[in-house]
Structure formats: C-alpha cells, structure tokens
C-alpha cells in the first residue's frame, strides 16, 4: 500500500490548554451586542472586557493577576453615552486603551498601574468626527499615536491621537465596514464591508488601490494581513458555507486558494501570528479554535488541528506575542469570553521535552517601542519595527504620553533630583532604592541599541 504523505511542521502537534478555574475571571456581565466584535482586549498588564450596561457604555479593566470572581462594585470605565463596540490597547503604552462607541466617538483612557480604584469617566483624549456609530478601531503597528477608526457612516478616519485631530479621511466604501487590518509596515489597510468587497487602501494617499468581491454570502466577512503582500478573508458562500480565502494584494482577480470549512452560522474571526505563520479561526457561538499554517507555496493553507470545548464563545482577546510564557513553549494565548460571564485564558503550546529556551519557536519579535512618531509617519517617513528577544522574558517599557487636547503632560521621572551620595554606604543604598529604575533604563538602552543596529544594517544594504 502507498504510504500517506504527512507534511512536516514544528507546529503539527500544537495543542490548546485552558487555565484552571482559579486563574480565570468570573462574574463579568459581558456585552450581548449583536455586532461581531471581540469585546475583549489584552496586554501584559491588563484584561479589558466590554460590559452589558444600561444608560451608557462601559468596560471593565482588570490587572492580569486579579483572577477569580469579580466584585459587582468593581470600578469601570464609564465615559461613553452609548454602548461600546470595540476596545484596543495602545501597542506602545500598556496603560493607554482606546474605545469606540455607538455615541459616534472614540476615546483614549489612561489606566493606572494596579488598575482602577474608582469609576473612570474622564478620557485623556476624545476624538469627534464620525457621524454615526464607530464599529472598529486599530492602532498603527509602527507609528505612535496613530489610530484608524471605521464608522457606520462608511468612512475610515486616521487620527493623530496626540493632537486629538483627524489626519486622513478615507471615503470610497458604499456600505457598512465590517473589519479592517493594517499591513505589518503600516502603509496599507485592508477592509471588508457589507457590499461584499475586499479593498486594499493606500492610507497616506487616502484612496483605494484595488478591490474585489470577497465572499458571496450575506453575513459578515473579516480580513487580516498575513504577510507583506497577502491577506486572508473569512466569510460565507452563496449557500451559507463558511469559507476562508487567501489573496495576493497585487492581483485580486481571484484568490490564491479558498477553503470551505463547514455550515456553521457564526462569523469566523481570524487571528494571525507573524512569527509562526499560523492563523487561528474562531467562530462566534462555536466552542472550538481551528488553526492552520500558511505557506508561500501551493496549496498555501495547511490544516493543523483544533482546540475543542463544549462551551460556546462570545468573544476573544489575544495576548501580544512578546508577553507569552516562553518557559512552557506557549506560542499564542487567547482570552475566551463565555456567555456565563467567564473570561478563560487558553494557551496554545508546542510540546517540547527540553526546558531550555526554544530559539526556533521564538525569533525576534516586535517590542513595545515605536519606530516612528505620528508626525514622522504622516510626513511620509517609513521604518522597520523595533524587535526584541524573548530569551530573558518580557518587561513593559515605561512610557510618557502627551495629550495636546487636554493641555497636560505626564512625565515619569526615573531619578528625582537629590543630593549625591557622600559615602559608599549611601551609594549602595541609592543603588538598591533605584534598582528597578536602573533595570528599566538598561532595557530601554538595549532596545535602542538593537534599533540602531537595525538601521545600520538597513543603510548598509541600501548603499550596496
């Protein structure tokens, strides 16, 4: 008998492992809105979940270590006048979170270390420009304080959040925008909308480069960039079969490949990991997570496995890759929202016997230091992402934020002005008092040094 060919892959045996109950978050009144949003946003410090609230819009922000049952009196972010539809953490400042609402506004909030002690009602930045509710928001992957929003007025607005003003307004959509995704270099946006079209947009040019019909079904479709010149869409066929399609953005005449999944009714949401080339698919109302590996050669999409659960999911948050647990060979982590108010972390793990750092699983990944400031990117400047190694684990870099609209400046002074130490004993005491600050400064300098080496290599390649 002929032997069955099995494609070799280091991710062929990836499996999902849910956290124990005591390490989950319970008793959260999760939003019941019909909009196909994630309703959860996560970083290394906090877990944020959109709430079902009356008379306004609210979401809860919990420190990562505050697990267990959440008290009904837990402080919330309550500044919106209508329901919140999307929340996104700033990738370069883990204390800043943006929220989009049915009240037509986007707001940026400053969350103190340790979480909220009282309800937060005053945002540090308020963005007004959409005429109808705002369905989704996305921070720029490289430029600080650049935020894109898509509203039900069929417009995309790219904001300079530092100045609290619209920088670019993109028209061209004829119907409701369902989803959008930045390219990894932040030059392009991909969108899907109710008119069933996939569009590739030159953001700084403010116009659509190319467009094509993505899926024929009437339900929502979603898109994400899965490489420099490729996007993946999820949607439905004319016969309501769930599909995923891979596209080359330089030629949208037809997809590179299309896979039919099943006849489930829930919208498939895609999550891509650039470091492993793995795509995860979760369906609203499903209990499983499917995962695939993408390749540059036909058939392009390889099914790996799926995580199964009997509990249907209401939404998902994803931990940034830089914050995963490298000691357990974790390559991705979801935060699954259950309909009963449970937020359950799920680790995707590559089984390895060795307890050493697995360099093949963790190449240099993007850190939390921006490559460009908002004005630099808007002026046309480009840059490479600032990469970090996960070998020693990850610690967030302390940041400063200037909000021009509020006329306030928040600065963290790492070394307040004091009299210099007069003897060795005082010198040792000063060192131990500021040991944590010194460590943070060293990490910042290491990241800057890595960025300088990257620029030197880039300049050398351009010269030669």
NUMI-647824 format. One record per residue (C-alpha): residue in one letter; x, y, z. Coordinates in steps of 0.05 Angstrom, whole numbers, plus 5000, padded with zeros to 4 digits. Layout:
N
SITE  rest    c1    c2    c3
SITE     A     X     Y     Z
...
***
This chain:
464
SITE  rest    c1    c2    c3
SITE     X  5000  5000  5000
SITE     X  5026  5070  4986
SITE     X  5049  5109  5046
SITE     X  5008  5170  5064
SITE     X  5050  5234  5060
SITE     X  5049  5276  5122
SITE     X  5076  5347  5117
SITE     X  5129  5361  5169
SITE     X  5119  5421  5213
SITE     X  5143  5440  5282
SITE     X  5072  5464  5296
SITE     X  5037  5399  5276
SITE     X  5025  5379  5348
SITE     X  5006  5447  5377
SITE     X  4951  5438  5429
SITE     X  4907  5485  5469
SITE     X  4906  5483  5545
SITE     X  4855  5523  5585
SITE     X  4876  5555  5651
SITE     X  4850  5527  5716
SITE     X  4786  5558  5743
SITE     X  4822  5597  5797
SITE     X  4864  5632  5743
SITE     X  4803  5655  5704
SITE     X  4759  5717  5713
SITE     X  4687  5703  5734
SITE     X  4623  5743  5743
SITE     X  4634  5792  5686
SITE     X  4568  5817  5654
SITE     X  4595  5812  5582
SITE     X  4563  5853  5527
SITE     X  4506  5820  5489
SITE     X  4511  5866  5429
SITE     X  4499  5832  5362
SITE     X  4558  5868  5329
SITE     X  4614  5818  5312
SITE     X  4668  5850  5354
SITE     X  4719  5817  5400
SITE     X  4694  5853  5463
SITE     X  4760  5837  5497
SITE     X  4830  5868  5494
SITE     X  4891  5842  5530
SITE     X  4964  5862  5542
SITE     X  5017  5840  5592
SITE     X  4987  5884  5647
SITE     X  4911  5885  5639
SITE     X  4850  5848  5613
SITE     X  4794  5893  5588
SITE     X  4723  5868  5573
SITE     X  4663  5906  5545
SITE     X  4603  5903  5592
SITE     X  4528  5898  5583
SITE     X  4506  5964  5613
SITE     X  4444  6006  5613
SITE     X  4441  6080  5601
SITE     X  4511  6085  5572
SITE     X  4573  6047  5551
SITE     X  4623  6015  5598
SITE     X  4680  5966  5600
SITE     X  4720  5936  5657
SITE     X  4796  5935  5663
SITE     X  4828  5883  5708
SITE     X  4901  5872  5726
SITE     X  4926  5807  5698
SITE     X  4937  5778  5768
SITE     X  4867  5796  5794
SITE     X  4834  5730  5777
SITE     X  4774  5696  5809
SITE     X  4703  5724  5818
SITE     X  4697  5798  5803
SITE     X  4661  5840  5854
SITE     X  4598  5875  5829
SITE     X  4626  5941  5854
SITE     X  4690  5934  5813
SITE     X  4710  6002  5783
SITE     X  4694  6011  5709
SITE     X  4708  6058  5651
SITE     X  4641  6092  5642
SITE     X  4652  6154  5600
SITE     X  4612  6136  5537
SITE     X  4539  6156  5528
SITE     X  4522  6093  5489
SITE     X  4546  6021  5482
SITE     X  4620  6007  5469
SITE     X  4633  5966  5406
SITE     X  4709  5959  5405
SITE     X  4769  5968  5451
SITE     X  4843  5966  5434
SITE     X  4905  5974  5476
SITE     X  4959  6020  5451
SITE     X  5017  5974  5428
SITE     X  5069  6024  5453
SITE     X  5040  6043  5520
SITE     X  5006  5988  5560
SITE     X  4969  6038  5604
SITE     X  4931  6070  5545
SITE     X  4868  6039  5516
SITE     X  4822  6066  5462
SITE     X  4748  6052  5458
SITE     X  4697  6061  5402
SITE     X  4623  6071  5416
SITE     X  4554  6078  5387
SITE     X  4556  6150  5412
SITE     X  4599  6166  5349
SITE     X  4662  6179  5390
SITE     X  4729  6147  5402
SITE     X  4762  6159  5470
SITE     X  4832  6144  5497
SITE     X  4838  6127  5571
SITE     X  4897  6126  5618
SITE     X  4895  6065  5664
SITE     X  4940  6070  5726
SITE     X  4986  6013  5745
SITE     X  4948  5966  5791
SITE     X  4881  5981  5758
SITE     X  4823  6027  5774
SITE     X  4802  6042  5845
SITE     X  4741  6084  5825
SITE     X  4700  6091  5761
SITE     X  4737  6128  5706
SITE     X  4694  6178  5669
SITE     X  4744  6228  5640
SITE     X  4785  6207  5579
SITE     X  4852  6240  5565
SITE     X  4833  6246  5491
SITE     X  4765  6249  5456
SITE     X  4760  6242  5381
SITE     X  4699  6270  5345
SITE     X  4689  6263  5270
SITE     X  4643  6205  5254
SITE     X  4570  6220  5241
SITE     X  4546  6150  5260
SITE     X  4569  6097  5309
SITE     X  4640  6072  5306
SITE     X  4647  5996  5296
SITE     X  4722  5982  5299
SITE     X  4788  6015  5314
SITE     X  4861  5995  5302
SITE     X  4926  6026  5327
SITE     X  4982  6034  5276
SITE     X  5032  5977  5282
SITE     X  5095  6022  5279
SITE     X  5076  6095  5289
SITE     X  5060  6122  5358
SITE     X  4991  6154  5369
SITE     X  4963  6138  5300
SITE     X  4894  6106  5305
SITE     X  4847  6084  5249
SITE     X  4772  6080  5261
SITE     X  4715  6054  5217
SITE     X  4646  6082  5226
SITE     X  4576  6064  5203
SITE     X  4579  6128  5162
SITE     X  4622  6086  5114
SITE     X  4685  6127  5129
SITE     X  4753  6110  5156
SITE     X  4787  6165  5195
SITE     X  4861  6161  5212
SITE     X  4873  6202  5276
SITE     X  4933  6236  5306
SITE     X  4913  6219  5377
SITE     X  4969  6262  5406
SITE     X  4937  6323  5375
SITE     X  4865  6296  5380
SITE     X  4851  6312  5308
SITE     X  4835  6274  5243
SITE     X  4896  6268  5199
SITE     X  4866  6230  5139
SITE     X  4794  6216  5120
SITE     X  4783  6158  5072
SITE     X  4718  6154  5032
SITE     X  4702  6101  4980
SITE     X  4662  6049  5018
SITE     X  4590  6044  4997
SITE     X  4564  6005  5057
SITE     X  4580  5986  5129
SITE     X  4653  5969  5142
SITE     X  4657  5901  5178
SITE     X  4732  5897  5192
SITE     X  4800  5927  5176
SITE     X  4872  5907  5184
SITE     X  4938  5945  5179
SITE     X  4994  5916  5138
SITE     X  5055  5899  5181
SITE     X  5093  5961  5156
SITE     X  5032  6006  5166
SITE     X  5028  6031  5094
SITE     X  4963  5996  5075
SITE     X  4895  5979  5104
SITE     X  4853  5920  5082
SITE     X  4778  5924  5094
SITE     X  4715  5882  5084
SITE     X  4645  5912  5082
SITE     X  4572  5897  5074
SITE     X  4576  5907  4999
SITE     X  4618  5842  4999
SITE     X  4681  5877  4973
SITE     X  4752  5867  4996
SITE     X  4791  5933  4990
SITE     X  4865  5949  4995
SITE     X  4876  6022  5014
SITE     X  4937  6067  5009
SITE     X  4927  6101  5076
SITE     X  4971  6163  5068
SITE     X  4946  6172  4997
SITE     X  4875  6165  5022
SITE     X  4850  6123  4964
SITE     X  4833  6051  4946
SITE     X  4888  6015  4906
SITE     X  4847  5953  4887
SITE     X  4782  5918  4905
SITE     X  4747  5853  4890
SITE     X  4686  5814  4913
SITE     X  4710  5772  4972
SITE     X  4653  5724  4991
SITE     X  4583  5716  4962
SITE     X  4545  5702  5027
SITE     X  4503  5756  5061
SITE     X  4535  5751  5131
SITE     X  4595  5788  5158
SITE     X  4665  5777  5129
SITE     X  4731  5794  5162
SITE     X  4802  5806  5138
SITE     X  4873  5806  5165
SITE     X  4942  5816  5134
SITE     X  4982  5752  5135
SITE     X  5046  5776  5103
SITE     X  5075  5835  5065
SITE     X  5030  5825  5004
SITE     X  4978  5775  5026
SITE     X  4912  5780  5063
SITE     X  4864  5726  5088
SITE     X  4789  5735  5089
SITE     X  4734  5696  5124
SITE     X  4662  5696  5101
SITE     X  4605  5654  5073
SITE     X  4590  5624  5005
SITE     X  4524  5635  4969
SITE     X  4499  5570  5001
SITE     X  4519  5595  5071
SITE     X  4581  5551  5077
SITE     X  4636  5583  5118
SITE     X  4699  5598  5077
SITE     X  4770  5625  5083
SITE     X  4806  5655  5024
SITE     X  4879  5676  5014
SITE     X  4893  5735  4968
SITE     X  4953  5766  4935
SITE     X  4941  5841  4942
SITE     X  4978  5855  4877
SITE     X  4926  5814  4839
SITE     X  4855  5810  4868
SITE     X  4824  5780  4806
SITE     X  4817  5713  4842
SITE     X  4841  5685  4909
SITE     X  4903  5642  4913
SITE     X  4861  5589  4948
SITE     X  4794  5581  4982
SITE     X  4777  5530  5035
SITE     X  4706  5512  5054
SITE     X  4702  5499  5129
SITE     X  4631  5478  5148
SITE     X  4559  5503  5151
SITE     X  4564  5537  5219
SITE     X  4525  5601  5230
SITE     X  4577  5641  5269
SITE     X  4623  5691  5236
SITE     X  4695  5667  5233
SITE     X  4746  5715  5264
SITE     X  4818  5707  5241
SITE     X  4880  5718  5286
SITE     X  4949  5715  5254
SITE     X  5016  5704  5286
SITE     X  5071  5734  5242
SITE     X  5126  5697  5280
SITE     X  5099  5627  5267
SITE     X  5057  5639  5204
SITE     X  4998  5607  5240
SITE     X  4927  5631  5231
SITE     X  4874  5617  5283
SITE     X  4800  5617  5267
SITE     X  4745  5625  5320
SITE     X  4671  5627  5306
SITE     X  4621  5665  5347
SITE     X  4578  5614  5383
SITE     X  4627  5557  5368
SITE     X  4665  5520  5422
SITE     X  4729  5506  5382
SITE     X  4790  5542  5355
SITE     X  4818  5518  5288
SITE     X  4890  5532  5270
SITE     X  4927  5528  5204
SITE     X  4998  5541  5179
SITE     X  5008  5586  5119
SITE     X  5060  5574  5065
SITE     X  5085  5612  5004
SITE     X  5074  5550  4960
SITE     X  5011  5516  4938
SITE     X  4964  5495  4970
SITE     X  4984  5554  5016
SITE     X  4940  5536  5076
SITE     X  4953  5473  5116
SITE     X  4905  5449  5169
SITE     X  4940  5432  5235
SITE     X  4888  5416  5289
SITE     X  4835  5448  5332
SITE     X  4821  5462  5405
SITE     X  4753  5436  5426
SITE     X  4707  5459  5481
SITE     X  4634  5447  5497
SITE     X  4624  5520  5518
SITE     X  4606  5570  5463
SITE     X  4648  5633  5458
SITE     X  4622  5704  5460
SITE     X  4687  5738  5440
SITE     X  4763  5734  5445
SITE     X  4823  5775  5466
SITE     X  4894  5758  5446
SITE     X  4957  5769  5487
SITE     X  5014  5804  5448
SITE     X  5066  5754  5426
SITE     X  5120  5789  5467
SITE     X  5084  5771  5531
SITE     X  5074  5696  5522
SITE     X  5104  5646  5571
SITE     X  5167  5621  5536
SITE     X  5183  5572  5593
SITE     X  5122  5530  5576
SITE     X  5132  5536  5500
SITE     X  5069  5578  5494
SITE     X  5064  5609  5424
SITE     X  4996  5643  5430
SITE     X  4945  5658  5484
SITE     X  4871  5672  5476
SITE     X  4824  5701  5528
SITE     X  4757  5668  5514
SITE     X  4692  5702  5536
SITE     X  4637  5654  5556
SITE     X  4564  5671  5555
SITE     X  4560  5657  5630
SITE     X  4608  5715  5647
SITE     X  4673  5675  5649
SITE     X  4737  5701  5617
SITE     X  4782  5640  5607
SITE     X  4855  5643  5584
SITE     X  4874  5588  5534
SITE     X  4948  5574  5518
SITE     X  4970  5546  5451
SITE     X  5031  5504  5467
SITE     X  5084  5468  5425
SITE     X  5102  5404  5463
SITE     X  5177  5402  5477
SITE     X  5215  5358  5526
SITE     X  5273  5406  5538
SITE     X  5266  5462  5588
SITE     X  5316  5506  5551
SITE     X  5295  5568  5511
SITE     X  5269  5545  5444
SITE     X  5300  5593  5394
SITE     X  5265  5563  5334
SITE     X  5197  5578  5366
SITE     X  5215  5649  5387
SITE     X  5251  5690  5334
SITE     X  5260  5765  5347
SITE     X  5190  5793  5356
SITE     X  5163  5864  5356
SITE     X  5172  5901  5422
SITE     X  5134  5958  5454
SITE     X  5178  6016  5428
SITE     X  5150  6054  5369
SITE     X  5191  6061  5305
SITE     X  5162  6129  5287
SITE     X  5125  6187  5318
SITE     X  5058  6207  5289
SITE     X  5083  6268  5252
SITE     X  5141  6229  5222
SITE     X  5094  6176  5193
SITE     X  5045  6228  5168
SITE     X  5101  6264  5132
SITE     X  5117  6201  5092
SITE     X  5173  6170  5132
SITE     X  5179  6094  5137
SITE     X  5216  6050  5186
SITE     X  5226  5978  5208
SITE     X  5195  5951  5272
SITE     X  5238  5952  5336
SITE     X  5250  5879  5351
SITE     X  5265  5845  5418
SITE     X  5288  5777  5441
SITE     X  5244  5736  5488
SITE     X  5302  5696  5516
SITE     X  5302  5734  5582
SITE     X  5227  5744  5583
SITE     X  5190  5810  5573
SITE     X  5181  5871  5616
SITE     X  5139  5931  5592
SITE     X  5179  5994  5580
SITE     X  5154  6055  5618
SITE     X  5126  6109  5573
SITE     X  5108  6182  5572
SITE     X  5045  6208  5538
SITE     X  5030  6279  5517
SITE     X  4957  6295  5502
SITE     X  4953  6362  5468
SITE     X  4878  6367  5474
SITE     X  4880  6364  5549
SITE     X  4940  6411  5554
SITE     X  4971  6363  5603
SITE     X  5038  6329  5605
SITE     X  5051  6265  5644
SITE     X  5124  6250  5655
SITE     X  5155  6194  5695
SITE     X  5219  6219  5727
SITE     X  5262  6159  5738
SITE     X  5313  6195  5781
SITE     X  5287  6254  5822
SITE     X  5336  6309  5839
SITE     X  5371  6293  5905
SITE     X  5437  6307  5938
SITE     X  5491  6259  5912
SITE     X  5513  6203  5960
SITE     X  5571  6225  6004
SITE     X  5599  6156  6021
SITE     X  5598  6083  5999
SITE     X  5541  6064  6046
SITE     X  5496  6119  6018
SITE     X  5517  6100  5947
SITE     X  5497  6026  5958
SITE     X  5431  6048  5989
SITE     X  5417  6094  5930
SITE     X  5432  6037  5882
SITE     X  5384  5988  5917
SITE     X  5330  6042  5923
SITE     X  5333  6053  5847
SITE     X  5349  5981  5825
SITE     X  5283  5974  5789
SITE     X  5291  6041  5753
SITE     X  5362  6022  5733
SITE     X  5337  5956  5704
SITE     X  5284  5992  5664
SITE     X  5335  6042  5638
SITE     X  5381  5985  5617
SITE     X  5324  5951  5579
SITE     X  5308  6016  5544
SITE     X  5381  6026  5524
SITE     X  5385  5954  5499
SITE     X  5323  5965  5456
SITE     X  5351  6030  5428
SITE     X  5418  5995  5414
SITE     X  5382  5940  5376
SITE     X  5344  5993  5336
SITE     X  5409  6028  5318
SITE     X  5440  5963  5293
SITE     X  5378  5950  5251
SITE     X  5383  6019  5219
SITE     X  5458  6010  5207
SITE     X  5444  5944  5171
SITE     X  5388  5976  5130
SITE     X  5433  6034  5110
SITE     X  5489  5986  5091
SITE     X  5442  5945  5047
SITE     X  5417  6008  5012
SITE     X  5488  6031  4998
SITE     X  5509  5964  4969
***
